Amino acid sequence: MFLWHGGGLTEGTEGGGFLLIEVVSAGPGCSICQKALKLVKQAAEEFPQIETRELNVVEQFERLQELNIFSAGAILINGKAGFGSPPSLAKLRERVYELLKPEENLQN
């Protein structure tokens, strides 16, 4: 289920491209999942390069098991574990910025 789409997903997501941020969710009754979804949506509103998705923990069980992700509310960035639980908005922003602008960060 798409929550918000900031312009699409393209090849080569690191270094100025687009990011796919996925939230592992157990459904609307999961408060930590709702917190993570809200956080990711806030980040997507600030960064148009972000596409977000909600991953149902039951429907995506095999994929999540392969990634060693066993907690609802976990956040994946570009298909890899990003956070095991919802971080602060500042930490998520920092990580997004690092992935979108790696060359600038290396020079500073």
PDB file as gemmi writes it, atoms N, CA and C in Angstrom:
CRYST1    1.000    1.000    1.000  90.00  90.00  90.00 P 1                      
ATOM      1  N   MET A   1       0.842  -1.179   0.000  1.00  0.00           N  
ATOM      2  CA  MET A   1       0.000   0.000   0.000  1.00  0.00           C  
ATOM      3  C   MET A   1       0.883   1.237   0.000  1.00  0.00           C  
ATOM      4  N   PHE A   2       0.675   2.133  -0.961  1.00  0.00           N  
ATOM      5  CA  PHE A   2       1.447   3.362  -1.016  1.00  0.00           C  
ATOM      6  C   PHE A   2       0.822   4.397  -0.100  1.00  0.00           C  
ATOM      7  N   LEU A   3       1.682   5.074   0.641  1.00  0.00           N  
ATOM      8  CA  LEU A   3       1.211   6.130   1.528  1.00  0.00           C  
ATOM      9  C   LEU A   3       1.356   7.496   0.875  1.00  0.00           C  
ATOM     10  N   TRP A   4       2.461   7.667   0.204  1.00  0.00           N  
ATOM     11  CA  TRP A   4       2.758   8.955  -0.418  1.00  0.00           C  
ATOM     12  C   TRP A   4       3.799   8.717  -1.471  1.00  0.00           C  
ATOM     13  N   HIS A   5       3.699   9.373  -2.569  1.00  0.00           N  
ATOM     14  CA  HIS A   5       4.652   9.176  -3.650  1.00  0.00           C  
ATOM     15  C   HIS A   5       5.261  10.515  -4.001  1.00  0.00           C  
ATOM     16  N   GLY A   6       6.566  10.628  -3.888  1.00  0.00           N  
ATOM     17  CA  GLY A   6       7.251  11.894  -4.110  1.00  0.00           C  
ATOM     18  C   GLY A   6       7.898  12.023  -5.463  1.00  0.00           C  
ATOM     19  N   GLY A   7       7.431  11.364  -6.470  1.00  0.00           N  
ATOM     20  CA  GLY A   7       7.994  11.571  -7.784  1.00  0.00           C  
ATOM     21  C   GLY A   7       8.449  10.297  -8.473  1.00  0.00           C  
ATOM     22  N   GLY A   8       8.315   9.160  -7.834  1.00  0.00           N  
ATOM     23  CA  GLY A   8       8.671   7.914  -8.484  1.00  0.00           C  
ATOM     24  C   GLY A   8       9.993   7.362  -8.016  1.00  0.00           C  
ATOM     25  N   LEU A   9      10.253   6.141  -8.393  1.00  0.00           N  
ATOM     26  CA  LEU A   9      11.478   5.452  -8.006  1.00  0.00           C  
ATOM     27  C   LEU A   9      12.259   5.164  -9.271  1.00  0.00           C  
ATOM     28  N   THR A  10      13.534   5.459  -9.261  1.00  0.00           N  
ATOM     29  CA  THR A  10      14.369   5.227 -10.429  1.00  0.00           C  
ATOM     30  C   THR A  10      15.540   4.338 -10.062  1.00  0.00           C  
ATOM     31  N   GLU A  11      16.285   3.914 -11.072  1.00  0.00           N  
ATOM     32  CA  GLU A  11      17.507   3.137 -10.844  1.00  0.00           C  
ATOM     33  C   GLU A  11      18.535   4.025 -10.167  1.00  0.00           C  
ATOM     34  N   GLY A  12      19.457   3.423  -9.434  1.00  0.00           N  
ATOM     35  CA  GLY A  12      20.530   4.200  -8.815  1.00  0.00           C  
ATOM     36  C   GLY A  12      20.010   5.148  -7.763  1.00  0.00           C  
ATOM     37  N   THR A  13      19.561   4.624  -6.643  1.00  0.00           N  
ATOM     38  CA  THR A  13      18.911   5.466  -5.654  1.00  0.00           C  
ATOM     39  C   THR A  13      19.875   6.218  -4.758  1.00  0.00           C  
ATOM     40  N   GLU A  14      21.134   5.845  -4.710  1.00  0.00           N  
ATOM     41  CA  GLU A  14      22.055   6.570  -3.843  1.00  0.00           C  
ATOM     42  C   GLU A  14      22.724   7.683  -4.634  1.00  0.00           C  
ATOM     43  N   GLY A  15      23.025   8.776  -3.952  1.00  0.00           N  
ATOM     44  CA  GLY A  15      23.745   9.870  -4.578  1.00  0.00           C  
ATOM     45  C   GLY A  15      22.889  10.737  -5.466  1.00  0.00           C  
ATOM     46  N   GLY A  16      21.806  11.256  -4.938  1.00  0.00           N  
ATOM     47  CA  GLY A  16      21.017  12.216  -5.684  1.00  0.00           C  
ATOM     48  C   GLY A  16      19.809  11.616  -6.381  1.00  0.00           C  
ATOM     49  N   GLY A  17      19.527  10.340  -6.180  1.00  0.00           N  
ATOM     50  CA  GLY A  17      18.385   9.702  -6.816  1.00  0.00           C  
ATOM     51  C   GLY A  17      17.174   9.713  -5.915  1.00  0.00           C  
ATOM     52  N   PHE A  18      16.494   8.598  -5.909  1.00  0.00           N  
ATOM     53  CA  PHE A  18      15.303   8.441  -5.094  1.00  0.00           C  
ATOM     54  C   PHE A  18      15.529   7.370  -4.045  1.00  0.00           C  
ATOM     55  N   LEU A  19      14.791   7.453  -2.964  1.00  0.00           N  
ATOM     56  CA  LEU A  19      14.866   6.466  -1.889  1.00  0.00           C  
ATOM     57  C   LEU A  19      13.506   5.810  -1.708  1.00  0.00           C  
ATOM     58  N   LEU A  20      13.526   4.514  -1.485  1.00  0.00           N  
ATOM     59  CA  LEU A  20      12.320   3.784  -1.124  1.00  0.00           C  
ATOM     60  C   LEU A  20      12.420   3.475   0.359  1.00  0.00           C  
ATOM     61  N   ILE A  21      11.485   4.003   1.137  1.00  0.00           N  
ATOM     62  CA  ILE A  21      11.454   3.739   2.576  1.00  0.00           C  
ATOM     63  C   ILE A  21      10.195   2.938   2.867  1.00  0.00           C  
ATOM     64  N   GLU A  22      10.400   1.756   3.458  1.00  0.00           N  
ATOM     65  CA  GLU A  22       9.304   0.850   3.760  1.00  0.00           C  
ATOM     66  C   GLU A  22       9.183   0.673   5.269  1.00  0.00           C  
ATOM     67  N   VAL A  23       7.947   0.614   5.739  1.00  0.00           N  
ATOM     68  CA  VAL A  23       7.679   0.418   7.163  1.00  0.00           C  
ATOM     69  C   VAL A  23       7.020  -0.941   7.349  1.00  0.00           C  
ATOM     70  N   VAL A  24       7.591  -1.754   8.232  1.00  0.00           N  
ATOM     71  CA  VAL A  24       7.019  -3.058   8.559  1.00  0.00           C  
ATOM     72  C   VAL A  24       5.850  -2.817   9.505  1.00  0.00           C  
ATOM     73  N   SER A  25       4.667  -3.268   9.098  1.00  0.00           N  
ATOM     74  CA  SER A  25       3.465  -2.973   9.875  1.00  0.00           C  
ATOM     75  C   SER A  25       2.659  -4.229  10.176  1.00  0.00           C  
ATOM     76  N   ALA A  26       2.139  -4.272  11.378  1.00  0.00           N  
ATOM     77  CA  ALA A  26       1.234  -5.346  11.786  1.00  0.00           C  
ATOM     78  C   ALA A  26      -0.219  -4.909  11.633  1.00  0.00           C  
ATOM     79  N   GLY A  27      -0.447  -3.715  11.101  1.00  0.00           N  
ATOM     80  CA  GLY A  27      -1.801  -3.232  10.865  1.00  0.00           C  
ATOM     81  C   GLY A  27      -2.142  -2.004  11.680  1.00  0.00           C  
ATOM     82  N   PRO A  28      -3.354  -1.496  11.502  1.00  0.00           N  
ATOM     83  CA  PRO A  28      -3.759  -0.247  12.141  1.00  0.00           C  
ATOM     84  C   PRO A  28      -3.828  -0.307  13.661  1.00  0.00           C  
ATOM     85  N   GLY A  29      -3.909  -1.490  14.236  1.00  0.00           N  
ATOM     86  CA  GLY A  29      -3.963  -1.614  15.690  1.00  0.00           C  
ATOM     87  C   GLY A  29      -2.602  -1.559  16.364  1.00  0.00           C  
ATOM     88  N   CYS A  30      -1.545  -1.490  15.586  1.00  0.00           N  
ATOM     89  CA  CYS A  30      -0.178  -1.481  16.119  1.00  0.00           C  
ATOM     90  C   CYS A  30       0.288  -0.033  16.291  1.00  0.00           C  
ATOM     91  N   SER A  31       0.378   0.440  17.527  1.00  0.00           N  
ATOM     92  CA  SER A  31       0.720   1.846  17.768  1.00  0.00           C  
ATOM     93  C   SER A  31       2.144   2.175  17.326  1.00  0.00           C  
ATOM     94  N   ILE A  32       3.096   1.271  17.514  1.00  0.00           N  
ATOM     95  CA  ILE A  32       4.471   1.555  17.090  1.00  0.00           C  
ATOM     96  C   ILE A  32       4.554   1.616  15.564  1.00  0.00           C  
ATOM     97  N   CYS A  33       3.747   0.794  14.899  1.00  0.00           N  
ATOM     98  CA  CYS A  33       3.701   0.820  13.434  1.00  0.00           C  
ATOM     99  C   CYS A  33       3.144   2.156  12.952  1.00  0.00           C  
ATOM    100  N   GLN A  34       2.090   2.614  13.610  1.00  0.00           N  
ATOM    101  CA  GLN A  34       1.491   3.891  13.232  1.00  0.00           C  
ATOM    102  C   GLN A  34       2.469   5.041  13.457  1.00  0.00           C  
ATOM    103  N   LYS A  35       3.247   4.959  14.531  1.00  0.00           N  
ATOM    104  CA  LYS A  35       4.271   5.974  14.795  1.00  0.00           C  
ATOM    105  C   LYS A  35       5.307   5.978  13.675  1.00  0.00           C  
ATOM    106  N   ALA A  36       5.761   4.789  13.269  1.00  0.00           N  
ATOM    107  CA  ALA A  36       6.755   4.680  12.197  1.00  0.00           C  
ATOM    108  C   ALA A  36       6.190   5.190  10.874  1.00  0.00           C  
ATOM    109  N   LEU A  37       4.951   4.843  10.572  1.00  0.00           N  
ATOM    110  CA  LEU A  37       4.321   5.304   9.335  1.00  0.00           C  
ATOM    111  C   LEU A  37       4.206   6.824   9.302  1.00  0.00           C  
ATOM    112  N   LYS A  38       3.806   7.406  10.421  1.00  0.00           N  
ATOM    113  CA  LYS A  38       3.682   8.863  10.505  1.00  0.00           C  
ATOM    114  C   LYS A  38       5.045   9.533  10.320  1.00  0.00           C  
ATOM    115  N   LEU A  39       6.051   8.983  10.954  1.00  0.00           N  
ATOM    116  CA  LEU A  39       7.406   9.516  10.859  1.00  0.00           C  
ATOM    117  C   LEU A  39       7.917   9.486   9.419  1.00  0.00           C  
ATOM    118  N   VAL A  40       7.730   8.366   8.757  1.00  0.00           N  
ATOM    119  CA  VAL A  40       8.199   8.217   7.380  1.00  0.00           C  
ATOM    120  C   VAL A  40       7.423   9.143   6.445  1.00  0.00           C  
ATOM    121  N   LYS A  41       6.135   9.289   6.681  1.00  0.00           N  
ATOM    122  CA  LYS A  41       5.341  10.204   5.854  1.00  0.00           C  
ATOM    123  C   LYS A  41       5.822  11.648   6.040  1.00  0.00           C  
ATOM    124  N   GLN A  42       6.164  12.027   7.280  1.00  0.00           N  
ATOM    125  CA  GLN A  42       6.701  13.371   7.527  1.00  0.00           C  
ATOM    126  C   GLN A  42       7.984  13.583   6.733  1.00  0.00           C  
ATOM    127  N   ALA A  43       8.863  12.600   6.755  1.00  0.00           N  
ATOM    128  CA  ALA A  43      10.120  12.714   6.010  1.00  0.00           C  
ATOM    129  C   ALA A  43       9.846  12.821   4.512  1.00  0.00           C  
ATOM    130  N   ALA A  44       8.881  12.043   4.016  1.00  0.00           N  
ATOM    131  CA  ALA A  44       8.547  12.072   2.595  1.00  0.00           C  
ATOM    132  C   ALA A  44       7.990  13.427   2.176  1.00  0.00           C  
ATOM    133  N   GLU A  45       7.305  14.102   3.084  1.00  0.00           N  
ATOM    134  CA  GLU A  45       6.785  15.433   2.770  1.00  0.00           C  
ATOM    135  C   GLU A  45       7.921  16.447   2.656  1.00  0.00           C  
ATOM    136  N   GLU A  46       9.015  16.209   3.364  1.00  0.00           N  
ATOM    137  CA  GLU A  46      10.165  17.112   3.326  1.00  0.00           C  
ATOM    138  C   GLU A  46      11.116  16.804   2.174  1.00  0.00           C  
ATOM    139  N   PHE A  47      11.180  15.554   1.770  1.00  0.00           N  
ATOM    140  CA  PHE A  47      12.091  15.122   0.714  1.00  0.00           C  
ATOM    141  C   PHE A  47      11.277  14.516  -0.429  1.00  0.00           C  
ATOM    142  N   PRO A  48      11.100  15.238  -1.524  1.00  0.00           N  
ATOM    143  CA  PRO A  48      10.303  14.702  -2.629  1.00  0.00           C  
ATOM    144  C   PRO A  48      10.937  13.480  -3.294  1.00  0.00           C  
ATOM    145  N   GLN A  49      12.181  13.174  -2.964  1.00  0.00           N  
ATOM    146  CA  GLN A  49      12.866  12.014  -3.540  1.00  0.00           C  
ATOM    147  C   GLN A  49      12.484  10.707  -2.847  1.00  0.00           C  
ATOM    148  N   ILE A  50      11.634  10.770  -1.841  1.00  0.00           N  
ATOM    149  CA  ILE A  50      11.267   9.579  -1.076  1.00  0.00           C  
ATOM    150  C   ILE A  50       9.934   9.015  -1.554  1.00  0.00           C  
ATOM    151  N   GLU A  51       9.927   7.705  -1.753  1.00  0.00           N  
ATOM    152  CA  GLU A  51       8.692   6.952  -1.979  1.00  0.00           C  
ATOM    153  C   GLU A  51       8.520   6.067  -0.752  1.00  0.00           C  
ATOM    154  N   THR A  52       7.317   5.958  -0.235  1.00  0.00           N  
ATOM    155  CA  THR A  52       7.091   5.144   0.960  1.00  0.00           C  
ATOM    156  C   THR A  52       6.105   4.020   0.681  1.00  0.00           C  
ATOM    157  N   ARG A  53       6.289   2.943   1.426  1.00  0.00           N  
ATOM    158  CA  ARG A  53       5.384   1.796   1.356  1.00  0.00           C  
ATOM    159  C   ARG A  53       5.210   1.215   2.744  1.00  0.00           C  
ATOM    160  N   GLU A  54       4.059   0.624   2.948  1.00  0.00           N  
ATOM    161  CA  GLU A  54       3.779  -0.121   4.169  1.00  0.00           C  
ATOM    162  C   GLU A  54       3.885  -1.600   3.825  1.00  0.00           C  
ATOM    163  N   LEU A  55       4.695  -2.334   4.582  1.00  0.00           N  
ATOM    164  CA  LEU A  55       4.854  -3.771   4.373  1.00  0.00           C  
ATOM    165  C   LEU A  55       4.099  -4.518   5.463  1.00  0.00           C  
ATOM    166  N   ASN A  56       3.132  -5.304   5.079  1.00  0.00           N  
ATOM    167  CA  ASN A  56       2.405  -6.101   6.055  1.00  0.00           C  
ATOM    168  C   ASN A  56       3.290  -7.244   6.515  1.00  0.00           C  
ATOM    169  N   VAL A  57       3.463  -7.365   7.809  1.00  0.00           N  
ATOM    170  CA  VAL A  57       4.377  -8.349   8.381  1.00  0.00           C  
ATOM    171  C   VAL A  57       3.988  -9.781   8.003  1.00  0.00           C  
ATOM    172  N   VAL A  58       2.709 -10.054   7.845  1.00  0.00           N  
ATOM    173  CA  VAL A  58       2.263 -11.400   7.481  1.00  0.00           C  
ATOM    174  C   VAL A  58       2.491 -11.651   5.990  1.00  0.00           C  
ATOM    175  N   GLU A  59       2.080 -10.700   5.158  1.00  0.00           N  
ATOM    176  CA  GLU A  59       2.214 -10.857   3.710  1.00  0.00           C  
ATOM    177  C   GLU A  59       3.671 -10.889   3.256  1.00  0.00           C  
ATOM    178  N   GLN A  60       4.537 -10.198   3.964  1.00  0.00           N  
ATOM    179  CA  GLN A  60       5.951 -10.099   3.576  1.00  0.00           C  
ATOM    180  C   GLN A  60       6.864 -10.917   4.491  1.00  0.00           C  
ATOM    181  N   PHE A  61       6.315 -11.908   5.174  1.00  0.00           N  
ATOM    182  CA  PHE A  61       7.066 -12.656   6.184  1.00  0.00           C  
ATOM    183  C   PHE A  61       8.365 -13.246   5.646  1.00  0.00           C  
ATOM    184  N   GLU A  62       8.316 -13.915   4.502  1.00  0.00           N  
ATOM    185  CA  GLU A  62       9.524 -14.553   3.967  1.00  0.00           C  
ATOM    186  C   GLU A  62      10.607 -13.530   3.648  1.00  0.00           C  
ATOM    187  N   ARG A  63      10.230 -12.450   3.012  1.00  0.00           N  
ATOM    188  CA  ARG A  63      11.206 -11.398   2.690  1.00  0.00           C  
ATOM    189  C   ARG A  63      11.823 -10.827   3.963  1.00  0.00           C  
ATOM    190  N   LEU A  64      10.998 -10.534   4.944  1.00  0.00           N  
ATOM    191  CA  LEU A  64      11.491  -9.963   6.198  1.00  0.00           C  
ATOM    192  C   LEU A  64      12.379 -10.955   6.938  1.00  0.00           C  
ATOM    193  N   GLN A  65      12.032 -12.226   6.875  1.00  0.00           N  
ATOM    194  CA  GLN A  65      12.847 -13.257   7.506  1.00  0.00           C  
ATOM    195  C   GLN A  65      14.234 -13.309   6.852  1.00  0.00           C  
ATOM    196  N   GLU A  66      14.296 -13.206   5.531  1.00  0.00           N  
ATOM    197  CA  GLU A  66      15.579 -13.191   4.819  1.00  0.00           C  
ATOM    198  C   GLU A  66      16.438 -12.003   5.241  1.00  0.00           C  
ATOM    199  N   LEU A  67      15.799 -10.889   5.579  1.00  0.00           N  
ATOM    200  CA  LEU A  67      16.515  -9.679   6.003  1.00  0.00           C  
ATOM    201  C   LEU A  67      16.786  -9.659   7.506  1.00  0.00           C  
ATOM    202  N   ASN A  68      16.365 -10.719   8.208  1.00  0.00           N  
ATOM    203  CA  ASN A  68      16.501 -10.799   9.671  1.00  0.00           C  
ATOM    204  C   ASN A  68      15.779  -9.666  10.379  1.00  0.00           C  
ATOM    205  N   ILE A  69      14.613  -9.314   9.879  1.00  0.00           N  
ATOM    206  CA  ILE A  69      13.787  -8.277  10.491  1.00  0.00           C  
ATOM    207  C   ILE A  69      12.585  -8.970  11.114  1.00  0.00           C  
ATOM    208  N   PHE A  70      12.482  -8.842  12.426  1.00  0.00           N  
ATOM    209  CA  PHE A  70      11.439  -9.558  13.149  1.00  0.00           C  
ATOM    210  C   PHE A  70      10.562  -8.639  13.994  1.00  0.00           C  
ATOM    211  N   SER A  71      10.655  -7.339  13.784  1.00  0.00           N  
ATOM    212  CA  SER A  71       9.857  -6.435  14.610  1.00  0.00           C  
ATOM    213  C   SER A  71       9.007  -5.506  13.763  1.00  0.00           C  
ATOM    214  N   ALA A  72       7.749  -5.396  14.146  1.00  0.00           N  
ATOM    215  CA  ALA A  72       6.862  -4.433  13.518  1.00  0.00           C  
ATOM    216  C   ALA A  72       7.354  -3.044  13.901  1.00  0.00           C  
ATOM    217  N   GLY A  73       7.226  -2.119  12.978  1.00  0.00           N  
ATOM    218  CA  GLY A  73       7.721  -0.766  13.207  1.00  0.00           C  
ATOM    219  C   GLY A  73       9.127  -0.560  12.675  1.00  0.00           C  
ATOM    220  N   ALA A  74       9.762  -1.639  12.196  1.00  0.00           N  
ATOM    221  CA  ALA A  74      11.097  -1.512  11.605  1.00  0.00           C  
ATOM    222  C   ALA A  74      10.990  -0.729  10.299  1.00  0.00           C  
ATOM    223  N   ILE A  75      12.079  -0.075   9.926  1.00  0.00           N  
ATOM    224  CA  ILE A  75      12.104   0.742   8.719  1.00  0.00           C  
ATOM    225  C   ILE A  75      13.210   0.241   7.802  1.00  0.00           C  
ATOM    226  N   LEU A  76      12.846  -0.025   6.550  1.00  0.00           N  
ATOM    227  CA  LEU A  76      13.805  -0.434   5.527  1.00  0.00           C  
ATOM    228  C   LEU A  76      14.061   0.746   4.605  1.00  0.00           C  
ATOM    229  N   ILE A  77      15.301   0.906   4.201  1.00  0.00           N  
ATOM    230  CA  ILE A  77      15.654   1.955   3.250  1.00  0.00           C  
ATOM    231  C   ILE A  77      16.311   1.275   2.060  1.00  0.00           C  
ATOM    232  N   ASN A  78      15.709   1.448   0.898  1.00  0.00           N  
ATOM    233  CA  ASN A  78      16.186   0.813  -0.331  1.00  0.00           C  
ATOM    234  C   ASN A  78      16.353  -0.691  -0.169  1.00  0.00           C  
ATOM    235  N   GLY A  79      15.391  -1.319   0.499  1.00  0.00           N  
ATOM    236  CA  GLY A  79      15.374  -2.761   0.623  1.00  0.00           C  
ATOM    237  C   GLY A  79      16.284  -3.358   1.671  1.00  0.00           C  
ATOM    238  N   LYS A  80      16.938  -2.510   2.458  1.00  0.00           N  
ATOM    239  CA  LYS A  80      17.843  -2.984   3.508  1.00  0.00           C  
ATOM    240  C   LYS A  80      17.379  -2.438   4.854  1.00  0.00           C  
ATOM    241  N   ALA A  81      17.745  -3.151   5.922  1.00  0.00           N  
ATOM    242  CA  ALA A  81      17.381  -2.689   7.260  1.00  0.00           C  
ATOM    243  C   ALA A  81      17.938  -1.291   7.488  1.00  0.00           C  
ATOM    244  N   GLY A  82      17.069  -0.383   7.896  1.00  0.00           N  
ATOM    245  CA  GLY A  82      17.489   0.985   8.189  1.00  0.00           C  
ATOM    246  C   GLY A  82      17.448   1.253   9.680  1.00  0.00           C  
ATOM    247  N   PHE A  83      16.321   0.934  10.305  1.00  0.00           N  
ATOM    248  CA  PHE A  83      16.119   1.127  11.736  1.00  0.00           C  
ATOM    249  C   PHE A  83      15.272  -0.028  12.257  1.00  0.00           C  
ATOM    250  N   GLY A  84      15.623  -0.573  13.409  1.00  0.00           N  
ATOM    251  CA  GLY A  84      14.873  -1.665  14.012  1.00  0.00           C  
ATOM    252  C   GLY A  84      13.581  -1.214  14.656  1.00  0.00           C  
ATOM    253  N   SER A  85      13.499   0.072  14.957  1.00  0.00           N  
ATOM    254  CA  SER A  85      12.305   0.678  15.532  1.00  0.00           C  
ATOM    255  C   SER A  85      12.287   2.131  15.079  1.00  0.00           C  
ATOM    256  N   PRO A  86      11.164   2.813  15.234  1.00  0.00           N  
ATOM    257  CA  PRO A  86      11.095   4.190  14.750  1.00  0.00           C  
ATOM    258  C   PRO A  86      12.139   5.093  15.423  1.00  0.00           C  
ATOM    259  N   PRO A  87      12.990   5.742  14.623  1.00  0.00           N  
ATOM    260  CA  PRO A  87      13.963   6.682  15.180  1.00  0.00           C  
ATOM    261  C   PRO A  87      13.298   8.040  15.384  1.00  0.00           C  
ATOM    262  N   SER A  88      14.055   9.001  15.822  1.00  0.00           N  
ATOM    263  CA  SER A  88      13.528  10.369  15.865  1.00  0.00           C  
ATOM    264  C   SER A  88      13.469  10.884  14.427  1.00  0.00           C  
ATOM    265  N   LEU A  89      12.659  11.896  14.203  1.00  0.00           N  
ATOM    266  CA  LEU A  89      12.584  12.490  12.874  1.00  0.00           C  
ATOM    267  C   LEU A  89      13.946  13.041  12.473  1.00  0.00           C  
ATOM    268  N   ALA A  90      14.678  13.608  13.421  1.00  0.00           N  
ATOM    269  CA  ALA A  90      16.007  14.157  13.131  1.00  0.00           C  
ATOM    270  C   ALA A  90      16.958  13.066  12.640  1.00  0.00           C  
ATOM    271  N   LYS A  91      16.926  11.888  13.276  1.00  0.00           N  
ATOM    272  CA  LYS A  91      17.811  10.790  12.848  1.00  0.00           C  
ATOM    273  C   LYS A  91      17.418  10.269  11.472  1.00  0.00           C  
ATOM    274  N   LEU A  92      16.125  10.203  11.193  1.00  0.00           N  
ATOM    275  CA  LEU A  92      15.689   9.758   9.875  1.00  0.00           C  
ATOM    276  C   LEU A  92      16.102  10.773   8.816  1.00  0.00           C  
ATOM    277  N   ARG A  93      15.910  12.054   9.099  1.00  0.00           N  
ATOM    278  CA  ARG A  93      16.341  13.106   8.166  1.00  0.00           C  
ATOM    279  C   ARG A  93      17.835  12.993   7.870  1.00  0.00           C  
ATOM    280  N   GLU A  94      18.620  12.801   8.928  1.00  0.00           N  
ATOM    281  CA  GLU A  94      20.071  12.697   8.779  1.00  0.00           C  
ATOM    282  C   GLU A  94      20.440  11.533   7.860  1.00  0.00           C  
ATOM    283  N   ARG A  95      19.803  10.392   8.062  1.00  0.00           N  
ATOM    284  CA  ARG A  95      20.093   9.214   7.234  1.00  0.00           C  
ATOM    285  C   ARG A  95      19.675   9.448   5.788  1.00  0.00           C  
ATOM    286  N   VAL A  96      18.519  10.050   5.577  1.00  0.00           N  
ATOM    287  CA  VAL A  96      18.049  10.350   4.225  1.00  0.00           C  
ATOM    288  C   VAL A  96      19.032  11.295   3.543  1.00  0.00           C  
ATOM    289  N   TYR A  97      19.446  12.319   4.242  1.00  0.00           N  
ATOM    290  CA  TYR A  97      20.382  13.281   3.672  1.00  0.00           C  
ATOM    291  C   TYR A  97      21.694  12.593   3.291  1.00  0.00           C  
ATOM    292  N   GLU A  98      22.192  11.716   4.155  1.00  0.00           N  
ATOM    293  CA  GLU A  98      23.429  10.984   3.859  1.00  0.00           C  
ATOM    294  C   GLU A  98      23.298  10.180   2.573  1.00  0.00           C  
ATOM    295  N   LEU A  99      22.162   9.544   2.381  1.00  0.00           N  
ATOM    296  CA  LEU A  99      21.964   8.713   1.198  1.00  0.00           C  
ATOM    297  C   LEU A  99      21.741   9.525  -0.071  1.00  0.00           C  
ATOM    298  N   LEU A 100      21.132  10.686   0.063  1.00  0.00           N  
ATOM    299  CA  LEU A 100      20.864  11.510  -1.111  1.00  0.00           C  
ATOM    300  C   LEU A 100      22.047  12.374  -1.516  1.00  0.00           C  
ATOM    301  N   LYS A 101      22.906  12.726  -0.575  1.00  0.00           N  
ATOM    302  CA  LYS A 101      24.008  13.648  -0.852  1.00  0.00           C  
ATOM    303  C   LYS A 101      25.349  13.119  -0.346  1.00  0.00           C  
ATOM    304  N   PRO A 102      25.772  11.925  -0.713  1.00  0.00           N  
ATOM    305  CA  PRO A 102      27.009  11.380  -0.138  1.00  0.00           C  
ATOM    306  C   PRO A 102      28.264  12.157  -0.509  1.00  0.00           C  
ATOM    307  N   GLU A 103      28.334  12.702  -1.709  1.00  0.00           N  
ATOM    308  CA  GLU A 103      29.542  13.422  -2.113  1.00  0.00           C  
ATOM    309  C   GLU A 103      29.760  14.676  -1.273  1.00  0.00           C  
ATOM    310  N   GLU A 104      28.693  15.423  -1.024  1.00  0.00           N  
ATOM    311  CA  GLU A 104      28.808  16.644  -0.224  1.00  0.00           C  
ATOM    312  C   GLU A 104      29.235  16.330   1.195  1.00  0.00           C  
ATOM    313  N   ASN A 105      28.712  15.256   1.771  1.00  0.00           N  
ATOM    314  CA  ASN A 105      29.046  14.901   3.149  1.00  0.00           C  
ATOM    315  C   ASN A 105      30.501  14.490   3.287  1.00  0.00           C  
ATOM    316  N   LEU A 106      31.076  13.882   2.263  1.00  0.00           N  
ATOM    317  CA  LEU A 106      32.475  13.472   2.329  1.00  0.00           C  
ATOM    318  C   LEU A 106      33.409  14.674   2.311  1.00  0.00           C  
ATOM    319  N   GLN A 107      32.985  15.759   1.676  1.00  0.00           N  
ATOM    320  CA  GLN A 107      33.826  16.944   1.576  1.00  0.00           C  
ATOM    321  C   GLN A 107      33.808  17.767   2.851  1.00  0.00           C  
ATOM    322  N   ASN A 108      32.773  17.648   3.671  1.00  0.00           N  
ATOM    323  CA  ASN A 108      32.649  18.455   4.901  1.00  0.00           C  
ATOM    324  C   ASN A 108      33.400  17.857   6.049  1.00  0.00           C  
TER     325      ASN A 108                                                      
END                                                                             
